[in-house]
Amino acid sequence: MEPVEIVEVSKSKVVCEGEKGALGHPRVYLNMGDKREIDCPYCGKRFAMKEGETEAAGGH
């Protein structure tokens, strides 16, 4: 299944609240760890590390 939306980020820890208003979901904190992307378990939004960013490799 394809992600609903792809959001490029520069940090491996992200927050997702879904859509604004009635289509939202509880705030969830996601940590990519050593991966370059992670999908929200509620809405399917994908957070992907921007090209050239290295935080997912262990930097903070």
C-alpha positions as CSV (number, residue, x, y, z in Angstrom):
1,M,0.0,0.0,0.0
2,E,1.3,3.5,-0.9
3,P,1.6,6.1,1.9
4,V,-1.1,8.8,2.1
5,E,1.5,11.6,2.1
6,I,5.3,11.7,2.2
7,V,6.9,14.4,4.4
8,E,10.6,15.1,4.1
9,V,12.3,15.7,7.5
10,S,15.8,16.5,8.8
11,K,15.5,14.7,12.2
12,S,14.9,11.0,13.0
13,K,12.3,11.8,15.7
14,V,9.0,13.2,14.4
15,V,5.5,13.9,15.6
16,C,2.3,13.1,13.7
17,E,-1.2,14.2,14.5
18,G,-2.8,13.3,11.1
19,E,-5.0,15.9,9.4
20,K,-6.3,19.0,11.1
21,G,-9.8,19.0,12.6
22,A,-12.0,15.9,12.7
23,L,-9.7,13.8,10.5
24,G,-6.9,14.0,13.1
25,H,-5.7,11.3,15.4
26,P,-3.9,11.2,18.7
27,R,-0.4,12.7,18.7
28,V,2.2,10.0,18.1
29,Y,6.0,10.3,18.4
30,L,7.9,8.3,15.9
31,N,11.6,7.4,16.0
32,M,13.2,6.2,12.8
33,G,16.2,4.8,14.6
34,D,18.7,3.7,11.9
35,K,16.1,3.7,9.1
36,R,15.6,6.5,6.6
37,E,11.8,6.5,6.8
38,I,8.9,5.6,9.0
39,D,5.1,5.4,8.5
40,C,2.5,6.6,11.0
41,P,0.5,3.6,12.2
42,Y,-2.7,5.7,12.4
43,C,-2.9,7.6,9.1
44,G,-0.1,6.1,7.0
45,K,1.7,9.3,6.5
46,R,5.4,8.6,5.6
47,F,8.2,10.6,7.1
48,A,11.4,10.3,5.0
49,M,14.8,11.7,5.8
50,K,15.8,14.4,3.4
51,E,18.6,13.5,0.9
52,G,22.0,14.3,2.4
53,E,20.8,14.3,6.0
54,T,22.7,11.9,8.3
55,E,20.8,11.9,11.6
56,A,19.2,8.6,10.9
57,A,22.6,7.1,10.8
58,G,23.1,7.8,14.5
59,G,23.9,11.6,14.8
60,H,21.7,14.0,16.8
